[in-house]
Amino acid sequence: MMEGMDVAVIDDEEGMREGIARILRKHGFSVDLARDGETAIELLKQKTYDLAFVDLKMPGIDGFKVTEYINEKYALKTVVIIVSALATVEAAVEVTRHGAFDFLVKPFTPADLLQVTERAVQQRKLIQDREKYLSELNNERTLSRQLINAMQEGVVVLNILTEPVLMNPKAEYFLGKNFRETKNVSDLFADEKILAAVGEAADPSSGMTAERVFEIERNQTMLKIRVASLIREDEVGGAIIIVEDFTEDWKAEQDKNRFISMVAHELKSPIAAIINYINVILTGMFDANPEKIHELLARCNIRGEALLELIRDLLDINKRDSGKMEKSIETVDLGEVLEAQSDFYRGQAEGNGISLKVTTPSEPVVVKADRSDLDRIFMNLISNGLKYNREGGKLDIDLQRENGLCKVTVRDTGIGMSPEEMKNLFQEFYRVRNRKTGSISGTGLGLATVKRVLAEYNGRISVDSVPDEGSVFTVFLPASPGA
Amino acid sequence: MPKIFIIDDDDDLLKAQRLFLEEKGYTVETALDTEEGLRVLKSFKPDVIIADLMMEHYDSGFVFCKKVKDEPDLRSVPIIMQTAAPRELGYKFDVEDPVKREWMKVNEILTKPVPLDHLLGKIEQYLQRKK
């Protein structure tokens, strides 16, 4: 138990010095000697000793001064034992009052020495343990404080009077209040329900209460407020409030709700029209007029088809968003895609007296893409160009290479759009709704899908339009290198 | 004959409801958007108005109804709103609450599809109340 302890023996009597040293070394102490006060101070400067035996009466710097020095420099580190002759017991007692731990009266037996030493060693160990404990405690406190300060959540700890005793920087930030200027939880929240919950959580007489969660808005931020009892040694010692910013989640939830709401609206609208047509037919008012019934059923048919198309588009968007779309990327001649899509719609164009023209450069313009994605983009744009056109109008499709990009313009002579109508054009379910578009069916997903598909190829789309004159959609796609 | 005005951005729905109500003896006028609707109402003074909610904008119907109620000679005309917007999500309103109903300026909100017999019943109910 005495291994490795460093001891200084300071005595002007050589016999005494060596005697003490011999006994202590035998018991595993490491012992240094000093024959006077001056030497002792030199010795003490170089090393921190666990124990020091100090002779009180020495010429020059005496035991009092050495003890004083040790206490000044090594208080709580070096345990001092005063060695003195019988005549100076009173002085020795005085010294112990000034910081020495114990004293040994000359002459003493080795057993006396060991007994005193034993006590001193215990004292030294006690001091060491306490130091270690204090330093650990200090580290732990610093660490938890650092952790609390570094947390993404705001933390407010309140005593049983609901006065804040701790607020981390995030809590100050979220709640817009300084810890110093916060006297009570009511300075942080105005909401009666939150204050009541905090009061209950902090109140020892209400017992431990379950965590309560509140959502509030502050400075355009959505905050989740969790209130719980603070438990100290199995008793309620106050309350803890955790503040979380959930604005992003909230926005995503809003977007999702808005989307679902739009989907429901768009699915129900054609059904409403179909059911109302059927209501009309079932009144029997046209029983003598089969042509009229036929006309209404034809509209039901068109709305039913559009509904199917919408469901297909929705599933397609979902597939694209979840990344489950399998692609077979190949080198595709864009001019050929435009020609093929135009041919498909030529019949419809002629039916409406619209002249449909495709212009491509003599050199093929090639992109790397999934052919079906390109079909989808231009099918949507050409179909829109016909749907929103006027009787006898024009639809011109033009392909060019420009600065390493393929540029396709789709220009119609249709109803056009106002700047306000164009603003949300590429958003899901946005459709220009006015008396000019009332009878035109569409899912509201066409252009949103075009934009999504183009984004997958680092492409983009822009629109320019003049009401009652027409619209121009311009698509840019990276050209395949070397083509 | 009582006069009914219907505003909705769905041409087919307008057509079906007009055919049905005309068959029942009503005089019907329709419009596809707010601008056209307000124009029609300058000369056509209906006994009941049926309005869609989501037209040019998601809340066009409310704006339209507010403008109608601002017109002194239209203020007392009952308005039945019909919408395909789901009540559970997206928008929240409560026509049972008199304060909110006052703000919304509509007497009643029906969820599409509205069977035409049901619509007729509602119209008759409001015409009855007027008398």
Interface residues (C-beta under 8 A of the other chain):
Chain A: N257 R258 I260 S261 M262 A264 H265 E266 K268 S269 I271 A272 A273 I274 I275 N276 Y277 N279 V280 T283 M285 L296 R299 R303 R433 N434 R435 G438 S439
Chain B: D9 D10 D11 D12 L13 L14 K15 A16 Q17 L19 F20 E23 A31 L32 D33 E35 E36 M54 M55 E56 T83 A84 A85 P86 L89 G90 Y91 K112 P113 V114 P115 L116 D117
